[in-house]
Amino acid sequence: MKGLNKDEVAMTLVRLLEAYTPPGSEPKLHGILRDLCGGLGFEECRVDGVGNFLASYGDGETMILASHLDTIPGRLEVSYDGEVVKGRGAVDAKGPLLSYILGASMAMKYVKDLRVVVAGLVREELDGAGARHLVEAGIRADHVLVGEPTGLGVAIAYRGSITAEARSSARGGHSSAPYVGESALDRMLEFLNEFRFKFRGIGYEQITSAITMLSSGDWPSKLPEEAKAHLNLRFPRSHDLEQLLGELRKLAERYNIELRIIDVTQPVEAGLSAPIIRALIRGCLRAGLKPKIVKKTGTSDMNILVRLTGSIAAFGPGDSRFAHTGHEAIAVQEIIKASEIISAALQELARLR
């Protein structure tokens, strides 16, 4: 893969995408990644206790380049037209993962006194189990870069997230006389309407809400006795997690809704003086790209891995607007440019020490 031939990079990504890996299926990639990283000269390739793939070389301060192996469920046809690769995971996040592998291999002969670890993590799209395992296992990291589609921008922040399941129950009744019966769906819809109105922000700095799943009813002429919905809130550091949880629970109580909190993730924001951010900015300049600082509206493994070190950021090729859609596609030249920037950033990080 010397010189990063465009077609070779594209076909490598195609191979990664053809392994369909929703959460729980990540081992399909282990052999492919072992062959790829072994062929590129990584000194050690291994799989840890939860299925994370780790390829490393060097000694000294530890730099972890972490992306994820899993994708959301839903197969997409994989294709390459000479410029763009399409397929589930092209953007989120096998394209970024490939750029990390290639960038690390390009820097290998130039970087001294730095241990570089490329980590392909599991279950990012479900519960962050791969990232949590690194934290709970006490893995040492002086610097962390998280592979996500940032459009080659340096992402210093992600919002926090609250995911919950809401349930309502009612006595039901016949649809011909709804004024006599009681509908669990009506109650749920009233709750959801106020939920959306209360948390109706737009953009990074505000609280936003989404209803991602809704189910109710078992017969066309019967008022539903049960209703269930899945909800998600996203919020920046300027809002307190416990206060938001309290507001959400009070709202549920008002409508007699049973609320179960599924997942809570704190927001994260790194300082611009962090060594990895300075190195990445210099890496962009060395690669001929004007650095762009961004704050992301979603969440990622960066929200978890910040517990390892404050020298952390997210970076990668790809347009995040295509993530989790049926139109995932990435330009191969953008993967190559990302690889060059990562290689330059690793060299800059070694010099900053």
VEXDREN-2710 file (C-alpha; in Angstrom, 1 decimal):
% VEXDREN-2710
k/r/px/py/pz
1/MET/0.0/0.0/0.0
2/LYS/3.1/2.2/-0.3
3/GLY/2.3/5.6/-1.7
4/LEU/-1.4/5.1/-1.0
5/ASN/-2.6/4.1/-4.4
6/LYS/-6.2/5.3/-4.7
7/ASP/-7.6/2.0/-6.1
8/GLU/-5.8/-0.1/-3.5
9/VAL/-7.2/2.1/-0.7
10/ALA/-10.6/1.8/-2.2
11/MET/-10.6/-1.9/-2.5
12/THR/-9.3/-2.3/1.0
13/LEU/-12.3/-0.2/2.2
14/VAL/-14.6/-2.3/0.0
15/ARG/-13.3/-5.4/1.8
16/LEU/-14.0/-3.9/5.2
17/LEU/-17.5/-2.8/4.1
18/GLU/-18.4/-6.2/2.7
19/ALA/-18.0/-7.6/6.2
20/TYR/-21.5/-6.6/7.6
21/THR/-20.9/-5.8/11.2
22/PRO/-23.8/-4.5/13.3
23/PRO/-23.1/-4.7/17.0
24/GLY/-22.1/-8.2/18.0
25/SER/-20.7/-9.1/14.6
26/GLU/-17.4/-7.3/14.8
27/PRO/-15.2/-10.5/14.9
28/LYS/-15.9/-10.7/11.1
29/LEU/-13.3/-8.0/10.8
30/HIS/-10.6/-9.4/13.0
31/GLY/-8.9/-11.6/10.3
32/ILE/-9.1/-8.8/7.7
33/LEU/-7.5/-6.3/10.0
34/ARG/-4.9/-8.7/11.2
35/ASP/-3.8/-9.4/7.6
36/LEU/-3.9/-5.6/6.8
37/CYS/-2.0/-4.4/9.8
38/GLY/0.5/-7.3/9.8
39/GLY/1.3/-6.5/6.2
40/LEU/1.9/-2.9/7.0
41/GLY/4.5/-3.7/9.7
42/PHE/2.6/-3.3/13.0
43/GLU/4.6/-5.1/15.6
44/GLU/1.6/-6.6/17.5
45/CYS/-2.0/-7.4/16.6
46/ARG/-4.3/-8.8/19.2
47/VAL/-8.0/-9.0/20.2
48/ASP/-8.9/-8.1/23.8
49/GLY/-11.5/-9.6/26.1
50/VAL/-14.5/-7.8/24.6
51/GLY/-13.5/-8.1/21.0
52/ASN/-11.6/-4.8/20.4
53/PHE/-8.9/-5.2/17.7
54/LEU/-5.6/-3.6/18.7
55/ALA/-2.5/-3.1/16.5
56/SER/0.5/-1.3/17.8
57/TYR/4.2/-0.4/17.4
58/GLY/6.9/1.6/19.2
59/ASP/7.6/2.5/22.8
60/GLY/7.2/5.6/24.9
61/GLU/4.2/7.8/25.5
62/THR/1.1/6.0/24.2
63/MET/-1.0/7.4/21.4
64/ILE/-4.3/5.6/20.8
65/LEU/-6.0/6.0/17.4
66/ALA/-9.5/4.7/18.2
67/SER/-12.3/4.1/15.8
68/HIS/-15.1/1.6/15.8
69/LEU/-15.8/-1.7/14.0
70/ASP/-19.5/-1.8/14.2
71/THR/-22.2/-0.1/12.1
72/ILE/-25.9/0.5/12.6
73/PRO/-28.0/-2.4/11.3
74/GLY/-29.1/-2.3/7.7
75/ARG/-27.3/-3.7/4.7
76/LEU/-26.3/-1.4/1.8
77/GLU/-24.8/-2.4/-1.5
78/VAL/-21.1/-1.9/-1.6
79/SER/-19.6/-0.2/-4.7
80/TYR/-16.7/1.8/-6.0
81/ASP/-17.0/4.0/-9.1
82/GLY/-13.3/5.1/-9.3
83/GLU/-13.7/8.0/-6.9
84/VAL/-16.3/7.2/-4.3
85/VAL/-16.9/4.1/-2.2
86/LYS/-20.5/3.4/-1.0
87/GLY/-21.7/1.1/1.6
88/ARG/-22.8/0.7/5.2
89/GLY/-20.0/2.0/7.4
90/ALA/-18.2/3.9/4.6
91/VAL/-18.6/7.1/6.7
92/ASP/-19.4/5.8/10.1
93/ALA/-16.7/4.7/10.7
94/LYS/-14.7/2.2/8.6
95/GLY/-13.5/5.0/6.4
96/PRO/-12.0/6.8/9.4
97/LEU/-10.7/3.5/10.8
98/LEU/-8.8/2.8/7.5
99/SER/-7.3/6.3/7.5
100/TYR/-6.0/5.7/11.1
101/ILE/-4.4/2.4/10.0
102/LEU/-2.8/3.9/6.9
103/GLY/-1.8/7.1/8.7
104/ALA/-0.1/5.2/11.5
105/SER/1.7/3.0/9.1
106/MET/3.0/6.0/7.1
107/ALA/4.4/7.6/10.3
108/MET/6.0/4.3/11.5
109/LYS/9.6/5.0/10.2
110/TYR/9.6/8.6/11.3
111/VAL/8.1/8.5/14.9
112/LYS/10.5/7.8/17.8
113/ASP/9.8/7.3/21.5
114/LEU/6.0/7.0/20.9
115/ARG/3.9/3.9/21.2
116/VAL/1.1/4.1/18.6
117/VAL/-2.0/1.9/19.0
118/VAL/-4.8/1.6/16.5
119/ALA/-7.9/0.4/18.3
120/GLY/-10.9/-0.9/16.4
121/LEU/-13.6/-0.8/19.1
122/VAL/-16.8/-2.8/19.5
123/ARG/-20.4/-1.7/20.1
124/GLU/-20.0/2.0/19.7
125/GLU/-23.4/2.1/18.0
126/LEU/-25.0/0.3/20.9
127/ASP/-23.5/1.0/24.4
128/GLY/-19.9/1.9/23.9
129/ALA/-18.7/-1.4/25.5
130/GLY/-15.4/-1.4/23.6
131/ALA/-14.4/2.1/24.8
132/ARG/-15.7/1.4/28.3
133/HIS/-13.6/-1.7/28.5
134/LEU/-10.4/0.3/27.7
135/VAL/-11.3/2.7/30.6
136/GLU/-12.3/0.0/33.1
137/ALA/-9.2/-2.2/32.2
138/GLY/-6.9/0.7/33.1
139/ILE/-5.4/1.0/29.7
140/ARG/-2.7/3.8/29.7
141/ALA/-3.0/6.5/27.1
142/ASP/-1.3/9.9/27.0
143/HIS/-3.2/11.0/23.9
144/VAL/-6.3/9.7/22.1
145/LEU/-7.7/10.5/18.7
146/VAL/-11.2/9.2/17.9
147/GLY/-12.0/8.2/14.4
148/GLU/-15.3/9.7/13.3
149/PRO/-16.5/11.5/10.2
150/THR/-15.6/15.2/10.9
151/GLY/-15.0/16.3/7.3
152/LEU/-11.3/16.6/8.2
153/GLY/-12.2/19.1/10.9
154/VAL/-10.7/18.8/14.4
155/ALA/-13.6/18.0/16.7
156/ILE/-13.0/19.2/20.2
157/ALA/-16.5/18.6/21.6
158/TYR/-19.5/16.2/21.6
159/ARG/-22.8/16.7/23.4
160/GLY/-24.1/14.5/26.1
161/SER/-27.0/12.1/25.6
162/ILE/-29.9/10.7/27.5
163/THR/-31.7/7.7/26.0
164/ALA/-34.9/6.5/27.7
165/GLU/-37.9/4.1/27.1
166/ALA/-41.4/5.5/27.9
167/ARG/-44.4/3.2/28.6
168/SER/-48.0/4.0/29.2
169/SER/-51.0/1.8/30.2
170/ALA/-54.7/2.4/30.0
171/ARG/-57.9/0.3/30.2
172/GLY/-58.6/0.5/26.5
173/GLY/-62.1/0.3/24.9
174/HIS/-63.9/0.3/21.6
175/SER/-62.9/2.7/18.9
176/SER/-66.5/3.5/18.3
177/ALA/-66.8/5.2/21.7
178/PRO/-63.4/6.7/22.5
179/TYR/-65.0/9.1/25.0
180/VAL/-66.0/6.1/27.1
181/GLY/-62.7/4.2/26.9
182/GLU/-59.1/5.2/27.6
183/SER/-56.2/5.0/25.1
184/ALA/-52.6/4.4/26.2
185/LEU/-51.6/5.8/22.8
186/ASP/-53.4/9.1/23.4
187/ARG/-51.7/9.5/26.7
188/MET/-48.3/8.7/25.2
189/LEU/-48.8/11.2/22.3
190/GLU/-49.7/14.0/24.8
191/PHE/-46.5/13.2/26.7
192/LEU/-44.4/13.1/23.5
193/ASN/-45.9/16.4/22.3
194/GLU/-44.9/18.2/25.4
195/PHE/-41.5/16.4/25.4
196/ARG/-40.8/17.7/21.9
197/PHE/-42.0/21.2/22.8
198/LYS/-40.0/21.5/26.0
199/PHE/-36.7/20.3/24.4
200/ARG/-37.1/21.9/20.9
201/GLY/-33.6/23.3/20.5
202/ILE/-31.6/23.6/17.3
203/GLY/-27.8/23.1/17.0
204/TYR/-24.9/22.3/19.3
205/GLU/-25.6/24.9/22.0
206/GLN/-29.2/23.9/22.7
207/ILE/-31.0/20.8/24.0
208/THR/-32.5/18.8/21.2
209/SER/-34.9/15.9/21.4
210/ALA/-35.9/13.0/19.2
211/ILE/-38.5/10.2/19.2
212/THR/-36.8/7.3/17.6
213/MET/-39.4/4.4/18.1
214/LEU/-43.1/4.3/18.8
215/SER/-45.4/1.3/19.0
216/SER/-48.9/0.7/20.2
217/GLY/-52.1/-1.2/19.6
218/ASP/-53.1/-4.7/18.4
219/TRP/-56.4/-4.3/16.6
220/PRO/-57.9/-1.6/14.3
221/SER/-61.1/-1.1/16.3
222/LYS/-59.6/-1.4/19.8
223/LEU/-58.2/1.5/21.9
224/PRO/-54.6/0.6/22.8
225/GLU/-54.0/-0.6/26.3
226/GLU/-50.2/-0.2/26.0
227/ALA/-47.9/2.2/24.2
228/LYS/-44.1/2.3/24.1
229/ALA/-41.6/4.9/22.8
230/HIS/-37.9/5.5/22.8
231/LEU/-36.6/9.0/23.4
232/ASN/-33.3/10.8/23.1
233/LEU/-32.0/14.1/24.4
234/ARG/-28.7/15.7/23.4
235/PHE/-27.2/18.5/25.4
236/PRO/-24.0/20.6/25.6
237/ARG/-21.8/21.2/28.7
238/SER/-23.7/24.3/29.6
239/HIS/-26.6/22.1/30.8
240/ASP/-26.6/19.9/34.0
241/LEU/-27.2/16.2/33.5
242/GLU/-29.0/15.7/36.8
243/GLN/-31.3/18.7/36.3
244/LEU/-32.3/17.3/32.8
245/LEU/-33.0/13.9/34.3
246/GLY/-35.2/15.5/36.9
247/GLU/-37.1/17.5/34.4
248/LEU/-37.7/14.5/32.2
249/ARG/-38.9/12.4/35.1
250/LYS/-41.3/15.1/36.3
251/LEU/-42.7/15.4/32.8
252/ALA/-43.3/11.6/32.7
253/GLU/-45.0/11.6/36.1
254/ARG/-47.4/14.4/35.0
255/TYR/-48.7/12.0/32.3
256/ASN/-48.5/8.8/34.3
257/ILE/-45.7/7.5/32.1
258/GLU/-43.3/4.9/33.2
259/LEU/-39.8/6.0/32.3
260/ARG/-36.7/3.8/32.2
261/ILE/-33.4/5.4/31.6
262/ILE/-31.4/3.2/29.1
263/ASP/-28.2/5.2/28.8
264/VAL/-26.6/8.4/30.1
265/THR/-23.5/9.9/28.5
266/GLN/-21.8/13.1/29.8
267/PRO/-20.8/15.8/27.2
268/VAL/-17.1/16.3/26.5
269/GLU/-15.0/19.3/25.4
270/ALA/-11.2/19.4/25.1
271/GLY/-9.1/22.4/25.5
272/LEU/-7.4/23.8/22.4
273/SER/-4.0/23.6/24.2
274/ALA/-4.2/19.8/24.5
275/PRO/-1.1/18.3/22.8
276/ILE/-3.0/16.1/20.4
277/ILE/-5.1/19.0/19.2
278/ARG/-2.0/21.2/18.6
279/ALA/-0.3/18.3/16.8
280/LEU/-3.4/17.7/14.7
281/ILE/-3.6/21.4/13.7
282/ARG/0.1/21.4/12.7
283/GLY/-0.5/18.1/10.9
284/CYS/-3.3/19.8/8.8
285/LEU/-1.0/22.6/7.9
286/ARG/1.8/20.2/6.9
287/ALA/-0.7/18.4/4.7
288/GLY/-1.8/21.7/3.0
289/LEU/-5.2/21.9/4.7
290/LYS/-6.4/24.9/6.7
291/PRO/-7.3/23.6/10.2
292/LYS/-11.0/23.7/11.1
293/ILE/-12.2/23.4/14.7
294/VAL/-15.7/21.9/15.1
295/LYS/-18.1/20.9/17.8
296/LYS/-20.3/17.9/17.1
297/THR/-24.0/17.6/17.9
298/GLY/-23.9/13.9/18.5
299/THR/-21.9/11.7/20.9
300/SER/-19.1/9.2/20.3
301/ASP/-16.5/7.1/22.1
302/MET/-14.7/10.4/22.8
303/ASN/-17.3/11.0/25.5
304/ILE/-16.0/7.8/27.2
305/LEU/-12.3/7.8/26.4
306/VAL/-11.8/11.3/27.8
307/ARG/-11.5/9.5/31.1
308/LEU/-8.1/8.2/29.9
309/THR/-6.6/11.6/29.1
310/GLY/-7.5/15.3/28.5
311/SER/-5.3/15.2/25.4
312/ILE/-8.1/14.0/23.1
313/ALA/-9.9/15.0/19.9
314/ALA/-11.9/13.4/17.1
315/PHE/-10.9/13.5/13.5
316/GLY/-11.7/11.7/10.3
317/PRO/-12.7/11.8/6.7
318/GLY/-16.4/11.7/5.6
319/ASP/-19.5/13.8/5.8
320/SER/-21.4/13.0/9.0
321/ARG/-24.7/13.9/7.4
322/PHE/-24.5/10.6/5.5
323/ALA/-24.0/8.6/8.7
324/HIS/-26.9/6.4/9.7
325/THR/-28.6/6.9/6.3
326/GLY/-29.1/4.8/3.1
327/HIS/-26.6/7.1/1.3
328/GLU/-23.3/6.4/3.0
329/ALA/-20.5/7.2/0.7
330/ILE/-17.0/8.6/1.0
331/ALA/-14.4/10.0/-1.4
332/VAL/-11.3/7.8/-1.5
333/GLN/-9.1/10.9/-1.9
334/GLU/-10.5/12.2/1.4
335/ILE/-9.4/9.0/3.2
336/ILE/-5.9/9.5/1.7
337/LYS/-5.8/13.1/2.8
338/ALA/-6.9/12.1/6.3
339/SER/-4.1/9.5/6.4
340/GLU/-1.5/12.1/5.4
341/ILE/-2.8/14.4/8.2
342/ILE/-2.7/11.7/10.8
343/SER/0.8/10.7/9.8
344/ALA/2.0/14.3/10.0
345/ALA/0.2/14.8/13.4
346/LEU/2.0/11.7/14.9
347/GLN/5.3/13.2/13.8
348/GLU/4.4/16.6/15.2
349/LEU/3.3/15.0/18.5
350/ALA/6.6/13.2/18.8
351/ARG/8.3/16.6/18.3
352/LEU/6.1/18.4/20.8
353/ARG/7.3/16.0/23.6
END
